[in-house]
């Protein structure tokens, strides 16, 4: 895995793998027909947003290892080897999963 260093208020998330989906009638849906997951694990966190005067940082609420739910169309997808990642802003994260 490449070492990620997100900038500002960005986080890198590894989306959860969804198991094979079978409809009620027994059809197995391929990856291309399924919705992408909206939850995942935070693998890296940026330093936080700069304050308006530029002299400090606003700390991030999210930390590495948190399980989160994020907005459906948020972020930028990135693939490293066989792993898929999503780089998004902290504000695109809707909730932490306990």
GROMACS elastic network, one bead per residue, 0.5 to 0.9 nm:
[ bonds ]
;  ai    aj funct       b0    kb
    1     4     6  0.87866   500
    1    80     6  0.66332   500
    1    81     6  0.73937   500
    1    83     6  0.79990   500
    2    80     6  0.69491   500
    2    81     6  0.89333   500
    3    44     6  0.88500   500
    4    12     6  0.76028   500
    4    43     6  0.85082   500
    4    44     6  0.66689   500
    4    45     6  0.88883   500
    5    11     6  0.88186   500
    5    12     6  0.85751   500
    5    44     6  0.69178   500
    5    45     6  0.74675   500
    5    46     6  0.66528   500
    6     9     6  0.78544   500
    6    10     6  0.55831   500
    6    11     6  0.60796   500
    6    12     6  0.69305   500
    6    44     6  0.69895   500
    6    45     6  0.62101   500
    6    47     6  0.79488   500
    6    87     6  0.78504   500
    7    10     6  0.58184   500
    7    11     6  0.81953   500
    7    45     6  0.82628   500
    7    46     6  0.50588   500
    7    47     6  0.68142   500
    7    48     6  0.78266   500
    7    49     6  0.87945   500
    8    11     6  0.87961   500
    8    45     6  0.88281   500
    8    46     6  0.53537   500
    8    47     6  0.56424   500
    8    49     6  0.50139   500
    8    50     6  0.71784   500
    8    57     6  0.88025   500
    8    89     6  0.85862   500
    9    45     6  0.77350   500
    9    46     6  0.55753   500
    9    47     6  0.66370   500
    9    50     6  0.84852   500
    9    58     6  0.87736   500
    9    59     6  0.87067   500
    9    60     6  0.70727   500
    9    88     6  0.84838   500
    9    89     6  0.56883   500
    9    90     6  0.57272   500
    9    91     6  0.82006   500
   10    44     6  0.87499   500
   10    45     6  0.64361   500
   10    46     6  0.53732   500
   10    47     6  0.82950   500
   10    48     6  0.75380   500
   10    49     6  0.86461   500
   10    87     6  0.66909   500
   10    88     6  0.54065   500
   10    90     6  0.56853   500
   10    91     6  0.87220   500
   11    42     6  0.68679   500
   11    43     6  0.76986   500
   11    44     6  0.57790   500
   11    46     6  0.59491   500
   11    62     6  0.82980   500
   11    63     6  0.87996   500
   11    64     6  0.87564   500
   11    86     6  0.81710   500
   11    87     6  0.57415   500
   11    88     6  0.55472   500
   11    89     6  0.61089   500
   11    90     6  0.63302   500
   12    41     6  0.85071   500
   12    42     6  0.58520   500
   12    43     6  0.56208   500
   12    44     6  0.51295   500
   12    45     6  0.64606   500
   12    46     6  0.85486   500
   12    64     6  0.89716   500
   12    85     6  0.65608   500
   12    86     6  0.56698   500
   12    88     6  0.65666   500
   12    89     6  0.88398   500
   13    39     6  0.85948   500
   13    40     6  0.59699   500
   13    41     6  0.53880   500
   13    43     6  0.55993   500
   13    44     6  0.73031   500
   13    67     6  0.88975   500
   13    68     6  0.84878   500
   13    84     6  0.88255   500
   13    85     6  0.56075   500
   13    86     6  0.51199   500
   13    87     6  0.63839   500
   13    88     6  0.78045   500
   14    17     6  0.89479   500
   14    39     6  0.85189   500
   14    40     6  0.53691   500
   14    41     6  0.52772   500
   14    42     6  0.64029   500
   14    43     6  0.66477   500
   14    83     6  0.79137   500
   14    84     6  0.64172   500
   14    86     6  0.63837   500
   15    36     6  0.84822   500
   15    37     6  0.63859   500
   15    38     6  0.71859   500
   15    39     6  0.58600   500
   15    41     6  0.65153   500
   15    42     6  0.87429   500
   15    84     6  0.72147   500
   15    85     6  0.65034   500
   15    86     6  0.71265   500
   16    37     6  0.63249   500
   16    38     6  0.79476   500
   16    39     6  0.59645   500
   16    41     6  0.71853   500
   17    37     6  0.74233   500
   17    40     6  0.84228   500
   18    21     6  0.78398   500
   18    36     6  0.83828   500
   18    37     6  0.69826   500
   20    28     6  0.71637   500
   20    29     6  0.73074   500
   20    30     6  0.78865   500
   20    31     6  0.83171   500
   21    27     6  0.83381   500
   21    28     6  0.58029   500
   21    29     6  0.56015   500
   21    30     6  0.78377   500
   21    31     6  0.88010   500
   21    34     6  0.78961   500
   22    25     6  0.78961   500
   22    26     6  0.57179   500
   22    27     6  0.53791   500
   22    29     6  0.60976   500
   23    26     6  0.52302   500
   23    27     6  0.52326   500
   23    28     6  0.64535   500
   23    29     6  0.74175   500
   24    27     6  0.74987   500
   29    32     6  0.80019   500
   29    33     6  0.60313   500
   29    34     6  0.66021   500
   30    33     6  0.55275   500
   30    34     6  0.66984   500
   31    34     6  0.53686   500
   31    35     6  0.81568   500
   31    36     6  0.85941   500
   32    35     6  0.80764   500
   34    37     6  0.89312   500
   35    38     6  0.88017   500
   36    72     6  0.81363   500
   37    40     6  0.77053   500
   37    69     6  0.89379   500
   37    72     6  0.82035   500
   38    68     6  0.83436   500
   38    69     6  0.55977   500
   38    70     6  0.55063   500
   38    71     6  0.67125   500
   38    72     6  0.59651   500
   38    73     6  0.89448   500
   39    67     6  0.71355   500
   39    68     6  0.54353   500
   39    70     6  0.60887   500
   39    71     6  0.89471   500
   39    97     6  0.88690   500
   40    66     6  0.84056   500
   40    67     6  0.56098   500
   40    68     6  0.55955   500
   40    69     6  0.67177   500
   40    70     6  0.82181   500
   41    64     6  0.79371   500
   41    65     6  0.59408   500
   41    66     6  0.57552   500
   41    68     6  0.62859   500
   42    45     6  0.73530   500
   42    62     6  0.80391   500
   42    63     6  0.70324   500
   42    64     6  0.51489   500
   42    65     6  0.52009   500
   42    66     6  0.54444   500
   42    67     6  0.63958   500
   42    68     6  0.72791   500
   43    63     6  0.84944   500
   43    64     6  0.53143   500
   43    65     6  0.61214   500
   43    66     6  0.82821   500
   43    85     6  0.89465   500
   44    63     6  0.76385   500
   44    64     6  0.54402   500
   44    65     6  0.82141   500
   45    48     6  0.81555   500
   45    60     6  0.78738   500
   45    62     6  0.73941   500
   45    63     6  0.62774   500
   45    64     6  0.61975   500
   45    90     6  0.88908   500
   46    49     6  0.85238   500
   46    60     6  0.78102   500
   47    50     6  0.88603   500
   47    57     6  0.74293   500
   47    58     6  0.83647   500
   47    59     6  0.70005   500
   47    60     6  0.71153   500
   48    57     6  0.57725   500
   48    58     6  0.54739   500
   48    59     6  0.51283   500
   48    60     6  0.52717   500
   48    90     6  0.87889   500
   49    56     6  0.85764   500
   49    57     6  0.55169   500
   49    58     6  0.53029   500
   49    59     6  0.72445   500
   49    60     6  0.78966   500
   50    53     6  0.79606   500
   50    54     6  0.56088   500
   50    55     6  0.73984   500
   50    56     6  0.58336   500
   50    58     6  0.61406   500
   51    54     6  0.50787   500
   51    55     6  0.64733   500
   51    56     6  0.54214   500
   51    57     6  0.54220   500
   51    58     6  0.62712   500
   52    55     6  0.79236   500
   52    56     6  0.84871   500
   53    56     6  0.76637   500
   54    57     6  0.77717   500
   60    63     6  0.72248   500
   60    90     6  0.76111   500
   61    90     6  0.81508   500
   62    65     6  0.88455   500
   62    66     6  0.67842   500
   62    68     6  0.87645   500
   62    90     6  0.74066   500
   62    93     6  0.88206   500
   62    96     6  0.80875   500
   63    66     6  0.58937   500
   64    67     6  0.89325   500
   66    96     6  0.67312   500
   66    97     6  0.74568   500
   66    98     6  0.84298   500
   67    95     6  0.86379   500
   67    96     6  0.57826   500
   67    97     6  0.52527   500
   67    98     6  0.74253   500
   68    93     6  0.67516   500
   68    94     6  0.74240   500
   68    95     6  0.56543   500
   68    97     6  0.55179   500
   68    98     6  0.89247   500
   69    92     6  0.89359   500
   69    93     6  0.60279   500
   69    94     6  0.56091   500
   69    95     6  0.52882   500
   69    96     6  0.63969   500
   69    97     6  0.72578   500
   70    73     6  0.86421   500
   70    74     6  0.71827   500
   70    88     6  0.88057   500
   70    91     6  0.89292   500
   70    92     6  0.57269   500
   70    94     6  0.51314   500
   70    95     6  0.70986   500
   71    74     6  0.52801   500
   71    75     6  0.85336   500
   71    92     6  0.56099   500
   71    93     6  0.64060   500
   71    94     6  0.66066   500
   74    86     6  0.84990   500
   74    87     6  0.85758   500
   74    88     6  0.64146   500
   74    89     6  0.82023   500
   74    92     6  0.62091   500
   74    93     6  0.87088   500
   75    86     6  0.60115   500
   75    87     6  0.52699   500
   75    89     6  0.70370   500
   75    92     6  0.77288   500
   76    85     6  0.83100   500
   76    86     6  0.55082   500
   76    87     6  0.51722   500
   76    88     6  0.64549   500
   77    84     6  0.71464   500
   77    85     6  0.58322   500
   77    87     6  0.64537   500
   77    88     6  0.88849   500
   78    83     6  0.85212   500
   78    84     6  0.59095   500
   78    85     6  0.51076   500
   78    86     6  0.60032   500
   78    87     6  0.73687   500
   79    82     6  0.68186   500
   79    83     6  0.57456   500
   79    85     6  0.60407   500
   79    86     6  0.85930   500
   80    83     6  0.53323   500
   80    84     6  0.64113   500
   80    85     6  0.77697   500
   81    84     6  0.81975   500
   88    91     6  0.82121   500
   88    92     6  0.65043   500
   88    93     6  0.80736   500
   89    92     6  0.54025   500
   89    93     6  0.73519   500
   90    93     6  0.54892   500
   90    94     6  0.87464   500
   91    94     6  0.74566   500
   93    96     6  0.79765   500
